[in-house]
């Protein structure tokens, strides 16, 4: 026995870890969107002049 008299409540387990995963997913999506907006070229954009 662990000595704790509180009943086991499985609904309270893992919320901290789940919150960390959700925050990481949001940060990853914002980062990807930012990089996309900064680097995306439309397919009809003129090609960069080739250096000779």
C-alpha positions as protocol buffer text, in pm:
chain_id: "A"
residue {
  index: 1
  type: UNK
  ca { x: 0 y: 0 z: 0 }
}
residue {
  index: 2
  type: UNK
  ca { x: 119 y: 351 z: -74 }
}
residue {
  index: 3
  type: UNK
  ca { x: -26 y: 503 z: 240 }
}
residue {
  index: 4
  type: UNK
  ca { x: -252 y: 742 z: 51 }
}
residue {
  index: 5
  type: UNK
  ca { x: -617 y: 734 z: 150 }
}
residue {
  index: 6
  type: UNK
  ca { x: -737 y: 928 z: -157 }
}
residue {
  index: 7
  type: UNK
  ca { x: -933 y: 711 z: -400 }
}
residue {
  index: 8
  type: UNK
  ca { x: -772 y: 643 z: -737 }
}
residue {
  index: 9
  type: UNK
  ca { x: -917 y: 875 z: -1003 }
}
residue {
  index: 10
  type: UNK
  ca { x: -790 y: 789 z: -1354 }
}
residue {
  index: 11
  type: UNK
  ca { x: -947 y: 1107 z: -1494 }
}
residue {
  index: 12
  type: UNK
  ca { x: -682 y: 1320 z: -1322 }
}
residue {
  index: 13
  type: UNK
  ca { x: -382 y: 1135 z: -1462 }
}
residue {
  index: 14
  type: UNK
  ca { x: -175 y: 1260 z: -1753 }
}
residue {
  index: 15
  type: UNK
  ca { x: -322 y: 1610 z: -1793 }
}
residue {
  index: 16
  type: UNK
  ca { x: 14 y: 1778 z: -1737 }
}
residue {
  index: 17
  type: UNK
  ca { x: 179 y: 1564 z: -2001 }
}
residue {
  index: 18
  type: UNK
  ca { x: -112 y: 1614 z: -2240 }
}
residue {
  index: 19
  type: UNK
  ca { x: -86 y: 1991 z: -2193 }
}
residue {
  index: 20
  type: UNK
  ca { x: 286 y: 1983 z: -2278 }
}
residue {
  index: 21
  type: UNK
  ca { x: 217 y: 1785 z: -2596 }
}
residue {
  index: 22
  type: UNK
  ca { x: -60 y: 2023 z: -2703 }
}
residue {
  index: 23
  type: UNK
  ca { x: 161 y: 2329 z: -2644 }
}
residue {
  index: 24
  type: UNK
  ca { x: 444 y: 2167 z: -2843 }
}
residue {
  index: 25
  type: UNK
  ca { x: 205 y: 2093 z: -3130 }
}
residue {
  index: 26
  type: UNK
  ca { x: 84 y: 2454 z: -3136 }
}
residue {
  index: 27
  type: UNK
  ca { x: 442 y: 2586 z: -3132 }
}
residue {
  index: 28
  type: UNK
  ca { x: 541 y: 2349 z: -3414 }
}
residue {
  index: 29
  type: UNK
  ca { x: 245 y: 2459 z: -3627 }
}
residue {
  index: 30
  type: UNK
  ca { x: 312 y: 2829 z: -3572 }
}
residue {
  index: 31
  type: UNK
  ca { x: 680 y: 2777 z: -3655 }
}
residue {
  index: 32
  type: UNK
  ca { x: 599 y: 2585 z: -3973 }
}
residue {
  index: 33
  type: UNK
  ca { x: 347 y: 2849 z: -4083 }
}
residue {
  index: 34
  type: UNK
  ca { x: 597 y: 3129 z: -4019 }
}
residue {
  index: 35
  type: UNK
  ca { x: 868 y: 2953 z: -4219 }
}
residue {
  index: 36
  type: UNK
  ca { x: 618 y: 2881 z: -4498 }
}
residue {
  index: 37
  type: UNK
  ca { x: 509 y: 3246 z: -4520 }
}
residue {
  index: 38
  type: UNK
  ca { x: 871 y: 3363 z: -4527 }
}
residue {
  index: 39
  type: UNK
  ca { x: 997 y: 3120 z: -4790 }
}
residue {
  index: 40
  type: UNK
  ca { x: 706 y: 3015 z: -5015 }
}
residue {
  index: 41
  type: UNK
  ca { x: 723 y: 3118 z: -5378 }
}
residue {
  index: 42
  type: UNK
  ca { x: 412 y: 3098 z: -5593 }
}
residue {
  index: 43
  type: UNK
  ca { x: 447 y: 2861 z: -5888 }
}
residue {
  index: 44
  type: UNK
  ca { x: 399 y: 3151 z: -6132 }
}
residue {
  index: 45
  type: UNK
  ca { x: 665 y: 3368 z: -5967 }
}
residue {
  index: 46
  type: UNK
  ca { x: 946 y: 3466 z: -6203 }
}
residue {
  index: 47
  type: UNK
  ca { x: 1256 y: 3255 z: -6160 }
}
residue {
  index: 48
  type: UNK
  ca { x: 1561 y: 3420 z: -6009 }
}
residue {
  index: 49
  type: UNK
  ca { x: 1813 y: 3539 z: -6267 }
}
residue {
  index: 50
  type: UNK
  ca { x: 2083 y: 3279 z: -6316 }
}
residue {
  index: 51
  type: UNK
  ca { x: 2431 y: 3404 z: -6238 }
}
residue {
  index: 52
  type: UNK
  ca { x: 2689 y: 3346 z: -6511 }
}
